[in-house]
């Protein structure tokens, strides 16, 4: 039986990004009863074990790694206790989904790596300690990991150039939409569209929440009943979004922009997505970008940056923007998208063809296939 470790600290907090990816992957694994004869997955947590029902499957061995008399410490957990657990639990390989490989890890590994990690430590606004950690240990992963996995062909091509990785070491594994192979909740006949634009995602500066707010302020007078809703943790350094939303609403004379740092309920978030006129996701660097695809699955046209990745994912079924740093251009593209109902309907009609490529079932199968390749009998 293959004993595979998975670094799971991202499941312990609000599940953006890596946490969302891990939860869906493990949930998909939990329903594959046939895997129990082949695998045992050791799930390692930094501070606590979440109470998700799918984690109760006996295929998972759950462990909290911390030293006695010392509170949870990421560096101790990641760089010391995880490498020790590889030998103590007699693992064949460990999956690291957080873009880094521990300093003292000597075993077989599968590491998620993306081009946007490079963007964050070279051009982003993360605190210095995070930039330094990514710069050192993402590059360590590129050099030392047994296998690299990433989310798209565009990301793979860019990483080959950035990290000087042999392309044969990189596998592509698209992220999924929905649960157990089902779509998030595709547009229905009774689909009700409300009068708002929506932005969802961790609000790193590269995802242009500030510019989106500024663009909406330009549009506001032309669409007096239109609102903008933003959902995402403020990742600016220092945080700016709450104050910017307040100041912009004061200038507009009424609350036209609504900001939520996080929405706890998946059902509530899906209803919010399904009711939007357009979904805005203007990222300067991305390996995949799950939120706008989830919006497309709900029948909402996305507005995304014009680049190789988004042509790969959407095949023209989106509204594209050249310069995501220019609020004036963003406002122009949003205005055009709001007016072009023919294009909106074309995008919605083609959406099922696009989103059929992305399922958690396929993602889990590719993950397992890669694990089998790096842990032969």
C-alpha positions as CSV (number, residue, x, y, z in Angstrom):
1,X,0.0,0.0,0.0
2,X,1.3,3.5,-0.9
3,X,1.7,5.8,2.0
4,X,1.4,9.4,0.7
5,X,1.8,12.5,2.9
6,X,-0.1,15.8,2.2
7,X,0.7,19.1,3.7
8,X,-2.7,20.5,4.8
9,X,-2.2,23.6,6.9
10,X,-4.2,25.7,4.3
11,X,-7.3,23.8,5.3
12,X,-7.2,25.3,8.8
13,X,-8.2,28.9,7.8
14,X,-10.4,30.7,5.3
15,X,-10.2,28.6,2.1
16,X,-9.1,30.7,-0.7
17,X,-6.7,29.4,-3.3
18,X,-4.7,26.5,-1.9
19,X,-7.2,25.7,0.8
20,X,-10.1,25.5,-1.7
21,X,-8.0,23.3,-4.0
22,X,-7.0,20.9,-1.2
23,X,-10.5,20.6,0.2
24,X,-11.9,19.7,-3.3
25,X,-9.1,17.3,-4.0
26,X,-9.5,15.4,-0.7
27,X,-13.3,15.4,-1.0
28,X,-13.0,13.7,-4.4
29,X,-10.5,11.2,-3.1
30,X,-12.8,10.4,-0.2
31,X,-15.6,9.1,-2.5
32,X,-13.3,6.8,-4.4
33,X,-13.8,3.6,-2.3
34,X,-11.5,1.6,-4.5
35,X,-8.5,3.6,-3.5
36,X,-8.5,2.2,0.0
37,X,-6.7,-1.0,-1.2
38,X,-3.9,1.1,-2.9
39,X,-3.4,4.3,-0.8
40,X,-3.2,5.6,2.6
41,X,-3.0,9.4,2.8
42,X,-1.3,11.0,5.8
43,X,-2.7,14.5,6.3
44,X,-0.5,16.9,8.3
45,X,-1.9,20.0,10.0
46,X,-0.1,22.8,11.8
47,X,-2.6,23.7,14.6
48,X,-5.9,21.8,14.3
49,X,-7.8,19.2,12.3
50,X,-10.9,20.7,10.6
51,X,-14.3,19.1,11.1
52,X,-15.1,18.4,7.4
53,X,-17.1,15.2,7.1
54,X,-15.0,13.9,4.2
55,X,-11.9,13.9,6.4
56,X,-13.5,11.1,8.5
57,X,-12.8,8.6,5.7
58,X,-10.4,5.9,7.0
59,X,-8.2,6.4,3.9
60,X,-7.0,9.5,5.7
61,X,-4.6,9.4,8.7
62,X,-4.8,12.9,10.3
63,X,-2.0,14.4,12.4
64,X,-1.2,17.7,14.0
65,X,2.5,18.4,14.0
66,X,3.8,20.6,16.7
67,X,6.4,20.5,19.4
68,X,5.4,20.2,23.1
69,X,5.1,23.5,25.0
70,X,5.4,25.5,21.8
71,X,2.4,26.9,20.0
72,X,1.8,26.3,16.3
73,X,4.7,27.6,14.2
74,X,4.7,27.4,10.4
75,X,8.4,27.2,10.1
76,X,8.8,24.4,12.6
77,X,5.9,22.6,11.1
78,X,7.0,23.0,7.5
79,X,10.8,22.9,7.6
80,X,11.4,20.5,10.5
81,X,8.4,18.3,11.4
82,X,7.2,17.5,7.9
83,X,10.6,16.2,6.8
84,X,10.9,14.1,10.0
85,X,7.4,12.7,9.4
86,X,8.5,11.4,6.0
87,X,10.8,8.9,7.7
88,X,8.7,8.4,10.9
89,X,5.6,7.4,8.9
90,X,7.5,5.5,6.3
91,X,6.0,7.6,3.4
92,X,6.7,7.0,-0.3
93,X,6.1,10.6,-1.2
94,X,4.6,13.9,0.0
95,X,2.4,16.4,-1.8
96,X,3.2,20.1,-1.1
97,X,0.4,22.3,-2.5
98,X,1.7,25.6,-1.2
99,X,4.4,26.4,-3.8
100,X,7.4,25.6,-1.6
101,X,9.5,22.6,-0.7
102,X,10.8,22.4,2.9
103,X,14.4,23.2,3.5
104,X,15.4,19.8,5.0
105,X,13.1,17.5,3.0
106,X,15.0,14.6,1.4
107,X,12.3,12.3,0.1
108,X,10.2,12.1,-3.0
109,X,7.8,15.0,-3.5
110,X,5.1,16.5,-5.7
111,X,5.0,20.3,-5.5
112,X,2.5,22.8,-6.9
113,X,4.4,25.6,-8.5
114,X,3.0,28.6,-10.5
115,X,4.2,31.6,-12.4
116,X,2.2,33.9,-10.1
117,X,4.3,32.9,-7.1
118,X,7.3,34.3,-9.0
119,X,5.3,37.5,-9.7
120,X,4.5,37.9,-6.0
121,X,8.1,37.7,-4.8
122,X,9.5,39.9,-7.6
123,X,6.7,42.5,-8.2
124,X,4.0,41.9,-5.6
125,X,3.3,43.7,-2.3
126,X,3.6,40.8,0.1
127,X,5.4,41.4,3.4
128,X,9.2,40.9,3.1
129,X,9.2,37.6,5.1
130,X,6.7,36.0,2.7
131,X,8.6,37.3,-0.4
132,X,11.9,35.9,1.0
133,X,10.3,32.5,1.8
134,X,8.8,32.2,-1.7
135,X,12.0,33.3,-3.3
136,X,14.1,30.7,-1.5
137,X,11.8,27.7,-1.2
138,X,9.9,28.0,-4.5
139,X,13.2,28.0,-6.3
140,X,14.3,25.1,-4.0
141,X,11.2,23.2,-5.2
142,X,12.0,24.0,-8.8
143,X,15.4,22.6,-8.4
144,X,14.8,19.7,-5.9
145,X,11.2,18.4,-6.2
146,X,10.7,15.0,-7.8
147,X,7.9,16.4,-9.9
148,X,6.3,19.8,-10.3
149,X,2.6,20.1,-11.0
150,X,0.9,23.3,-12.3
151,X,-2.6,24.4,-13.5
152,X,-2.3,25.2,-17.2
153,X,-0.1,25.0,-20.3
154,X,0.5,28.7,-20.2
155,X,1.8,28.4,-16.6
156,X,4.0,25.5,-17.5
157,X,5.5,27.4,-20.5
158,X,6.2,30.4,-18.3
159,X,7.7,28.4,-15.5
160,X,10.1,26.6,-17.8
161,X,11.6,30.1,-18.7
162,X,11.4,31.6,-15.2
163,X,12.7,28.7,-13.1
164,X,14.8,26.9,-15.8
165,X,12.9,23.6,-15.2
166,X,13.1,20.7,-17.6
167,X,9.5,20.6,-19.0
168,X,9.4,16.8,-18.6
169,X,9.4,17.4,-14.8
170,X,6.2,19.5,-15.0
171,X,2.7,17.9,-15.3
172,X,-0.4,20.0,-16.1
173,X,-3.5,19.4,-14.0
174,X,-6.4,21.8,-14.5
175,X,-8.4,22.7,-11.4
176,X,-12.0,21.6,-11.2
177,X,-15.5,23.2,-10.9
178,X,-18.3,22.0,-8.7
179,X,-18.4,18.8,-6.7
180,X,-18.0,15.2,-7.7
181,X,-17.9,16.0,-11.4
182,X,-21.0,18.2,-11.3
183,X,-21.0,21.9,-12.3
184,X,-21.2,24.6,-9.7
185,X,-24.7,25.3,-10.7
186,X,-25.2,26.1,-14.3
187,X,-27.6,28.7,-15.6
188,X,-31.2,27.7,-15.2
189,X,-34.4,28.8,-16.9
190,X,-35.4,30.8,-13.7
191,X,-31.9,32.4,-13.5
192,X,-32.4,35.9,-12.0
193,X,-29.7,38.5,-12.8
194,X,-29.5,41.4,-10.4
195,X,-28.0,44.9,-11.1
196,X,-24.4,44.4,-9.9
197,X,-20.9,43.6,-11.1
198,X,-18.9,41.1,-9.0
199,X,-15.3,40.7,-8.1
200,X,-14.3,37.5,-6.1
201,X,-10.8,36.4,-5.1
202,X,-8.0,37.1,-2.7
203,X,-7.3,40.7,-3.4
204,X,-3.6,40.7,-4.2
205,X,-2.6,44.0,-6.0
206,X,-2.0,42.0,-9.2
207,X,-5.8,41.2,-9.3
208,X,-6.6,44.9,-9.6
209,X,-9.3,45.4,-7.0
210,X,-8.2,49.1,-6.6
211,X,-8.4,49.7,-10.3
212,X,-11.8,48.0,-10.5
213,X,-13.2,50.3,-7.9
214,X,-11.7,53.3,-9.7
215,X,-13.2,52.1,-13.0
216,X,-16.6,51.6,-11.4
217,X,-16.5,55.2,-10.1
218,X,-16.0,56.3,-13.7
219,X,-19.0,54.2,-14.8
220,X,-21.3,55.0,-11.9
221,X,-23.0,58.1,-13.4
222,X,-23.9,56.3,-16.6
223,X,-25.5,53.4,-14.7
224,X,-27.2,55.0,-11.6
225,X,-28.7,51.7,-10.4
226,X,-25.7,49.6,-10.9
227,X,-23.6,48.3,-7.9
228,X,-20.2,46.7,-7.5
229,X,-19.7,43.9,-5.0
230,X,-16.2,42.8,-4.0
231,X,-15.4,39.7,-2.1
232,X,-11.8,38.9,-1.0
233,X,-9.3,39.3,1.7
234,X,-7.3,42.6,1.3
235,X,-3.8,41.6,0.4
236,X,-2.5,45.1,-0.2
237,X,0.4,46.1,2.0
238,X,-0.9,48.0,3.9
239,X,-4.6,47.2,3.4
240,X,-6.5,49.8,1.4
241,X,-9.8,48.4,0.2
242,X,-12.1,49.2,3.1
243,X,-11.0,52.9,3.2
244,X,-11.1,53.1,-0.6
245,X,-14.6,51.7,-0.8
246,X,-15.8,54.1,1.9
247,X,-14.2,57.1,0.2
248,X,-15.6,56.2,-3.2
249,X,-19.1,55.7,-1.8
250,X,-18.9,59.1,-0.1
251,X,-18.0,60.7,-3.5
252,X,-20.9,58.9,-5.2
253,X,-23.2,60.1,-2.5
254,X,-24.7,56.6,-1.8
255,X,-23.5,53.1,-1.1
256,X,-22.8,51.8,-4.6
257,X,-19.9,49.6,-3.7
258,X,-20.2,46.7,-1.2
259,X,-17.1,45.0,0.2
260,X,-16.9,41.6,2.0
261,X,-13.5,40.3,3.2
262,X,-14.9,36.7,3.2
263,X,-18.2,34.9,2.6
264,X,-18.3,31.8,4.8
265,X,-21.1,29.9,3.0
266,X,-20.4,28.3,-0.4
267,X,-24.1,28.4,-1.1
268,X,-24.3,32.1,-0.4
269,X,-21.3,32.8,-2.5
270,X,-22.7,30.8,-5.4
271,X,-26.0,32.7,-5.2
272,X,-24.0,35.9,-5.3
273,X,-22.1,34.8,-8.4
274,X,-25.2,33.6,-10.2
275,X,-26.9,37.0,-9.7
276,X,-24.2,39.1,-11.2
277,X,-24.3,40.9,-14.6
278,X,-20.6,40.4,-15.2
279,X,-17.7,38.8,-13.2
280,X,-14.5,40.9,-13.1
281,X,-11.1,39.2,-12.7
282,X,-8.3,41.3,-14.1
283,X,-5.1,39.6,-12.9
284,X,-1.7,40.6,-14.1
285,X,-0.3,37.1,-13.4
286,X,-2.2,33.9,-12.9
287,X,-1.6,30.2,-13.4
288,X,-5.3,29.4,-13.7
289,X,-7.9,31.7,-12.1
290,X,-10.8,29.6,-10.7
291,X,-13.4,32.3,-9.8
292,X,-14.2,33.5,-13.3
293,X,-14.7,29.9,-14.5
294,X,-17.0,29.3,-11.6
295,X,-18.9,32.4,-12.7
296,X,-19.1,31.1,-16.3
297,X,-20.5,27.8,-14.9
298,X,-23.2,29.8,-13.3
299,X,-24.0,31.6,-16.5
300,X,-22.2,34.9,-15.8
301,X,-19.9,36.3,-18.5
302,X,-16.4,37.0,-17.2
303,X,-14.2,40.0,-17.9
304,X,-10.5,38.9,-17.9
305,X,-7.1,40.1,-19.1
306,X,-6.1,39.4,-22.7
307,X,-3.3,36.9,-22.4
308,X,-2.2,33.4,-23.5
309,X,-3.7,31.8,-20.4
310,X,-7.2,33.2,-20.8
311,X,-7.2,32.4,-24.5
312,X,-6.3,28.8,-23.4
313,X,-9.1,28.6,-20.8
314,X,-12.0,30.5,-22.5
315,X,-11.3,30.1,-26.2
316,X,-12.7,33.6,-26.9
317,X,-15.8,33.1,-24.6
318,X,-15.1,36.1,-22.4
319,X,-14.7,39.8,-22.5
320,X,-11.0,40.7,-22.8
321,X,-9.1,43.7,-21.5
322,X,-5.6,44.7,-22.7
323,X,-4.4,47.0,-19.9
324,X,-5.6,45.9,-16.5
325,X,-3.7,48.7,-14.8
326,X,-5.8,51.5,-16.4
327,X,-9.1,52.3,-14.7
328,X,-10.3,54.2,-17.8
329,X,-9.8,51.2,-20.1
330,X,-11.4,49.0,-17.5
331,X,-14.4,51.3,-17.5
332,X,-14.6,51.3,-21.3
333,X,-14.5,47.5,-21.5
334,X,-17.1,47.1,-18.7
335,X,-19.4,49.6,-20.5
336,X,-19.0,47.7,-23.8
337,X,-19.6,44.4,-22.1
338,X,-22.8,45.7,-20.4
339,X,-24.1,46.9,-23.7
340,X,-23.2,43.9,-25.8
341,X,-26.0,41.5,-24.8
342,X,-25.4,39.5,-28.0
343,X,-21.9,38.6,-26.9
344,X,-23.1,37.9,-23.4
345,X,-25.6,35.4,-24.7
346,X,-23.0,33.8,-27.0
347,X,-20.6,33.4,-24.0
348,X,-23.4,31.8,-22.0
349,X,-24.4,29.5,-24.8
350,X,-20.8,28.3,-25.3
351,X,-20.1,28.0,-21.5
352,X,-20.9,24.3,-21.1
353,X,-18.3,23.4,-23.8
354,X,-15.7,25.5,-22.0
355,X,-16.3,24.4,-18.4
356,X,-16.6,20.7,-19.3
357,X,-12.8,20.6,-19.4
358,X,-12.6,21.3,-15.7
359,X,-13.8,18.8,-13.1
360,X,-12.5,17.8,-9.7
361,X,-12.9,14.2,-10.7
362,X,-10.4,14.6,-13.5
363,X,-8.2,16.7,-11.3
364,X,-8.1,13.9,-8.6
365,X,-7.4,11.2,-11.2
366,X,-4.5,13.2,-12.7
367,X,-3.1,13.7,-9.2
368,X,-3.3,10.0,-8.4
369,X,-1.7,9.1,-11.8
370,X,1.2,11.4,-11.0
371,X,1.6,9.9,-7.6
372,X,1.7,6.4,-9.1
373,X,4.4,7.6,-11.5
374,X,6.7,8.9,-8.8
375,X,6.1,5.9,-6.4
376,X,6.4,2.8,-8.6
377,X,6.1,-0.6,-6.9
